[in-house]
Amino acid sequence: MELDTANEETEEEIPKSKSVKTRKKATATNRVPKEGKLDEKEKMIGEIMMQLKDKYVCNHHNHKHCFVKDNRHLSLSNVSLSMWAQDIVSIY
């Protein structure tokens, strides 16, 4: 029984402090730009990308995007479509 009382005394002697520090979380920023914050060039690039995606849907490759010439399929990624749209906008 002495051990139990000694244990209780040591627990009471130790001041209870907050073991978990609470940090104020920084507000998360959304990486998707708002349409109102885009300039005219960025809006045009987005519109052209959507047109390219609509035009180059490939039925052969499970509705992914391909440029087809002479029955050869060149896969189009988002990066390649974006660069293509930027090149089109730079011409205007």
N, C-alpha and C positions, 0 to 999 in steps of 0.2 A: 504494500500500500504506500510505502514511502516514495517509491518510484513514481507512482501516479500523481502524488501531490507535488513532487519536485518538477515533474513534467508540466503540470498546470501552472506552476509559478514561473517557469522559464517562458512559457507562452505569453503570460501576462506581462512580463518584463519587456519583451520585444515590442517596440512600438509598431503598430500596424501602419504601414505606408502603402501608397498605391504602387503596386508592382507593375502595372501596365500604364505606360505613359500614353496619354491621348494626344495625338497630333491633329492639328487642323488640316484636313485634306484640302489640297488646292483644287479649285474647281476644274473639272476635266473639260478640255476644249475639244470640240468636235472637229475632226480633220476634214470633214466634208464641207467644202465652201458653200456658203449661201448664194443663191442666184443673184440676189441684190448686190452682193459685194464683188461680183465678177465684172471685169471691164468688157468692152465690146469684142475685143479679140478673143478672149477666153470663152465668151458666149458663142461666138462663131465657130470656134474649135469644137465645142461640145455639140452644136447642131450638126456639124459636118461628120463628127464621129458617129452620131446616131444614124445619119443617112448611110454612111458606109456600112455600119453593122446591119442595117435593114437590107441593103443591096447585096451583101456578100455572105448571106446565110447559106451554109452548105448542107444540103439534104443527105449527101453521101457520108459525111462525118458527124452524124448525130447532131445536126443543127449548130455546129460550131461555125466559125467564120473562115472562109477560104476564098482566095483569088484563084479562079479557074481559067486556064488558058491551054488549049490543045489537049484537053482531058487530063491535065496535070493540076493537082491541088496544092496551092501554097497556103499553109495555115497562117491565119492572121491573129496575132495576140492583141491584147489591149494596148500594149506599148507600140506595136507596129501600126495599129490604127490611129493612135494618138499622134505619132510622128507623121503619118500620112496626112492627117487633118491639119497639123501645124504647117506642113509644106504647102498645102492647098491655100491656107490662110495667108501665108507669106507672099504668095503670088498676087493676091488682091491688093 
